[in-house]
Amino acid sequence: MEEKLQRIALWLKKIYNNQPIPSFEVNKRTVDFLYDLAERNEARDMDVSLLIEDMKQKATEYEAEAKYLQGLFAESLALSLSSLSSKGTSYLDVLVNSAMILETKDTSLVSFFCAINDMTSELYATESKNRKMELELRDRMKKLTGALMLEKQIREDLEKTEKYLEFEKAKAEYQLQKTKFLKDKSEDFKVRIKAAEDQLTATGLQKSLTHESLMNLSEELAQLQQETASVKKQLQSYLDLPPSPLEDNHCFYR
């Protein structure tokens, strides 16, 4: 931690210069945070320094190229910047600005063509990547729409199922209550019937006149009536037969 504190102190002195450094609570969390912040700040400063150096180097190269072009114009064409017209100076500015935008190493046609080809290739690659991303986005949107529709259908089916289950549950509870009510009523009627039969028996009523006995007698009577009907039907078939010759002779002799 001591090494980190020394690093933090140097960094804070660099940040605040001659101004007083604010006090802070020294603990592991604070020290780690400030140490990480100091490292990030120094790394950023290093990147900025490298960028500045690169820009300075490019500026030096551009100045050298400008001097070379001035000398070339002066020797071959006897031209100088002061002798150029405003239109010529404007063209030269456009040339320089184009070189800076395209980040070419010089203003030769080869450098311009190479930079333009590189930018065109990057443009085509970017457009191709964008088209691919658009297709992927459409496919994902299509899948998302399908998933949302499926989710909606599932929710509707779930709601219908829940309502159906609630209806069936209420119906089952009603049937259960109805069954219990009928069972209780049946038990109550049995108790009442038994009490009435006991009371009638106690008053001297014959057991054969009870409801159960009468029901048994009714069933036996129905069975006897059915058997009697069958015998009557069979007897009627015999009565419908024509008389035999023996019976006619017997009647004649008599």
Wavefront OBJ file of the C-alpha trace (Angstrom):
o trace
v 0.000 0.000 0.000
v 2.917 2.362 0.646
v 4.052 2.092 -2.961
v 0.539 2.890 -4.167
v 0.334 5.879 -1.815
v 3.605 7.277 -3.203
v 2.338 6.823 -6.764
v -0.945 8.533 -5.835
v 0.882 11.422 -4.127
v 3.051 12.066 -7.194
v 0.019 11.958 -9.458
v -1.967 14.365 -7.271
v 0.987 16.804 -7.138
v 1.114 16.679 -10.930
v -2.640 17.318 -11.172
v -2.905 20.159 -8.623
v 0.551 21.704 -9.301
v 1.137 24.232 -6.520
v -2.410 24.103 -5.172
v -3.130 22.294 -1.889
v -4.117 18.635 -2.305
v -7.524 17.809 -0.750
v -7.383 15.386 2.146
v -8.943 11.953 1.765
v -9.555 8.971 4.000
v -6.745 6.460 3.668
v -8.164 2.951 3.442
v -7.842 0.036 1.047
v -10.891 0.948 -1.011
v -9.892 4.621 -1.417
v -6.253 3.791 -2.201
v -7.218 1.170 -4.796
v -9.682 3.572 -6.435
v -7.192 6.472 -6.615
v -4.405 4.154 -7.802
v -6.593 2.829 -10.622
v -7.632 6.374 -11.507
v -3.993 7.478 -11.591
v -3.038 4.610 -13.905
v -5.916 5.380 -16.259
v -5.059 9.087 -16.281
v -1.381 8.455 -17.010
v -2.291 5.980 -19.766
v -4.579 8.586 -21.320
v -1.842 11.220 -21.065
v 0.528 8.815 -22.768
v -1.953 8.225 -25.601
v -2.443 11.972 -26.013
v 1.314 12.506 -26.052
v 1.755 9.849 -28.725
v -1.036 11.402 -30.778
v 0.565 14.839 -30.469
v 3.931 13.439 -31.504
v 2.323 11.710 -34.488
v 0.606 14.947 -35.525
v 3.884 16.835 -35.159
v 5.648 14.263 -37.283
v 2.969 14.494 -39.969
v 3.132 18.280 -39.858
v 6.891 18.061 -40.325
v 6.444 15.708 -43.257
v 3.833 18.011 -44.807
v 6.128 20.993 -44.365
v 8.943 19.075 -46.002
v 6.614 18.063 -48.844
v 5.486 21.666 -49.222
v 9.062 22.881 -49.356
v 9.865 20.182 -51.890
v 6.922 21.213 -54.059
v 7.868 24.878 -53.748
v 11.396 24.091 -54.861
v 10.061 21.881 -57.644
v 7.723 24.585 -58.878
v 10.436 27.205 -58.589
v 13.021 25.157 -60.505
v 10.862 23.575 -63.206
v 8.072 26.091 -63.668
v 9.581 29.193 -62.098
v 6.528 29.427 -59.768
v 6.292 30.394 -56.132
v 3.431 30.761 -53.663
v 3.577 34.517 -54.004
v 3.348 34.289 -57.791
v 0.276 31.973 -57.721
v -3.128 33.460 -58.443
v -5.911 33.250 -55.915
v -7.419 30.395 -57.916
v -4.121 28.536 -57.943
v -3.735 29.086 -54.181
v -7.265 27.782 -53.676
v -6.457 24.643 -55.674
v -3.316 24.143 -53.635
v -5.281 24.477 -50.391
v -7.774 21.916 -51.659
v -4.914 19.588 -52.502
v -3.375 19.967 -49.038
v -6.722 19.573 -47.252
v -7.503 16.483 -49.288
v -4.162 14.968 -48.368
v -4.824 15.665 -44.682
v -8.337 14.216 -44.811
v -7.181 11.098 -46.680
v -4.147 10.887 -44.365
v -1.740 10.361 -47.248
v 1.988 10.490 -46.737
v 2.326 12.985 -49.590
v 0.316 14.733 -52.324
v 1.286 12.474 -55.198
v -1.364 10.919 -57.408
v -0.295 7.433 -56.321
v -0.910 8.309 -52.681
v -4.288 9.837 -53.517
v -5.351 6.816 -55.592
v -4.205 4.388 -52.895
v -6.068 6.346 -50.200
v -9.214 6.577 -52.342
v -9.067 2.843 -53.113
v -8.642 2.068 -49.407
v -11.594 4.295 -48.495
v -13.689 2.757 -51.295
v -12.865 -0.733 -50.044
v -13.760 0.305 -46.506
v -16.982 1.829 -47.822
v -17.942 -1.366 -49.660
v -17.042 -3.471 -46.622
v -19.103 -1.205 -44.381
v -22.075 -1.298 -46.762
v -21.832 -5.090 -46.994
v -21.669 -5.321 -43.214
v -24.656 -2.990 -42.916
v -26.668 -5.094 -45.373
v -25.786 -8.223 -43.448
v -26.783 -6.566 -40.194
v -30.070 -5.411 -41.777
v -30.830 -8.979 -42.875
v -29.995 -10.288 -39.420
v -32.139 -7.560 -37.880
v -35.087 -8.445 -40.140
v -34.682 -12.130 -39.321
v -34.554 -11.385 -35.611
v -37.555 -9.072 -35.875
v -39.443 -11.820 -37.701
v -38.518 -14.342 -35.029
v -39.385 -11.844 -32.313
v -42.780 -11.188 -33.915
v -43.427 -14.921 -34.112
v -42.372 -15.361 -30.496
v -44.641 -12.510 -29.388
v -47.573 -13.988 -31.311
v -46.889 -17.400 -29.792
v -46.658 -15.859 -26.338
v -49.979 -14.062 -26.916
v -51.620 -17.316 -28.051
v -50.221 -19.174 -25.048
v -51.514 -16.486 -22.697
v -54.975 -16.649 -24.283
v -54.987 -20.451 -24.045
v -53.826 -20.211 -20.447
v -56.610 -17.766 -19.592
v -59.186 -20.033 -21.260
v -57.794 -23.036 -19.377
v -57.886 -21.167 -16.069
v -61.503 -20.102 -16.684
v -62.444 -23.658 -17.652
v -60.748 -25.043 -14.541
v -62.542 -22.491 -12.361
v -65.870 -23.468 -13.975
v -65.178 -27.183 -13.506
v -64.067 -26.589 -9.938
v -67.268 -24.664 -9.157
v -69.285 -27.392 -10.887
v -67.519 -30.110 -8.898
v -68.089 -28.216 -5.653
v -71.781 -27.815 -6.541
v -72.099 -31.536 -7.335
v -70.289 -32.382 -4.107
v -72.607 -30.171 -2.087
v -75.652 -31.591 -3.904
v -74.467 -35.161 -3.277
v -73.863 -34.390 0.383
v -77.284 -32.776 0.656
v -79.006 -35.797 -0.944
v -77.010 -38.177 1.224
v -77.973 -36.260 4.350
v -81.621 -36.179 3.222
v -81.535 -39.914 2.521
v -80.118 -40.644 5.951
v -82.736 -38.348 7.476
v -85.539 -40.129 5.609
v -84.212 -43.508 6.698
v -84.180 -42.365 10.298
v -87.697 -40.969 9.999
v -89.009 -44.099 8.278
v -87.400 -46.320 10.903
v -88.861 -44.187 13.684
v -92.304 -44.268 12.040
v -92.127 -48.048 11.578
v -91.045 -48.491 15.189
v -93.900 -46.249 16.310
v -96.461 -48.146 14.184
v -95.114 -51.462 15.405
v -95.427 -50.242 18.963
v -99.100 -49.378 18.316
v -99.833 -52.955 17.164
v -99.460 -52.558 13.401
v -98.573 -55.791 11.709
v -95.105 -55.860 10.254
v -96.575 -57.156 7.017
v -98.174 -53.741 6.451
v -94.948 -51.777 6.521
v -93.680 -49.987 3.453
v -90.960 -52.529 2.830
v -93.400 -55.445 3.171
v -95.924 -53.757 0.912
v -93.195 -53.129 -1.672
v -92.212 -56.810 -1.533
v -95.879 -57.852 -1.866
v -96.266 -55.469 -4.808
v -93.283 -57.045 -6.536
v -94.637 -60.563 -5.865
v -98.075 -59.506 -7.164
v -96.548 -58.094 -10.330
v -94.660 -61.335 -10.875
v -97.841 -63.424 -10.321
v -99.776 -61.193 -12.714
v -97.071 -61.705 -15.317
v -97.175 -65.494 -14.853
v -101.019 -65.477 -14.938
v -100.991 -63.495 -18.166
v -98.631 -66.036 -19.672
v -100.896 -68.958 -18.617
v -103.978 -67.149 -19.953
v -102.230 -66.578 -23.264
v -101.287 -70.263 -23.478
v -104.850 -71.358 -22.517
v -106.324 -69.024 -25.110
v -104.196 -70.691 -27.768
v -105.741 -74.047 -26.809
v -109.287 -72.634 -26.826
v -108.795 -71.281 -30.316
v -108.111 -74.797 -31.729
v -110.991 -76.394 -33.902
v -112.955 -79.338 -32.328
v -111.741 -82.831 -33.176
v -113.983 -85.415 -35.055
v -114.183 -87.577 -31.991
v -115.712 -84.763 -30.073
v -118.281 -84.193 -32.918
v -119.293 -87.885 -32.963
v -119.565 -87.942 -29.275
v -121.882 -84.982 -29.441
v -123.915 -86.687 -32.253
v -124.431 -89.924 -30.352
v -125.508 -88.034 -27.340
l 1 2 3 4 5 6 7 8 9 10 11 12 13 14 15 16 17 18 19 20 21 22 23 24 25 26 27 28 29 30 31 32 33 34 35 36 37 38 39 40 41 42 43 44 45 46 47 48 49 50 51 52 53 54 55 56 57 58 59 60 61 62 63 64 65 66 67 68 69 70 71 72 73 74 75 76 77 78 79 80 81 82 83 84 85 86 87 88 89 90 91 92 93 94 95 96 97 98 99 100 101 102 103 104 105 106 107 108 109 110 111 112 113 114 115 116 117 118 119 120 121 122 123 124 125 126 127 128 129 130 131 132 133 134 135 136 137 138 139 140 141 142 143 144 145 146 147 148 149 150 151 152 153 154 155 156 157 158 159 160 161 162 163 164 165 166 167 168 169 170 171 172 173 174 175 176 177 178 179 180 181 182 183 184 185 186 187 188 189 190 191 192 193 194 195 196 197 198 199 200 201 202 203 204 205 206 207 208 209 210 211 212 213 214 215 216 217 218 219 220 221 222 223 224 225 226 227 228 229 230 231 232 233 234 235 236 237 238 239 240 241 242 243 244 245 246 247 248 249 250 251 252 253 254
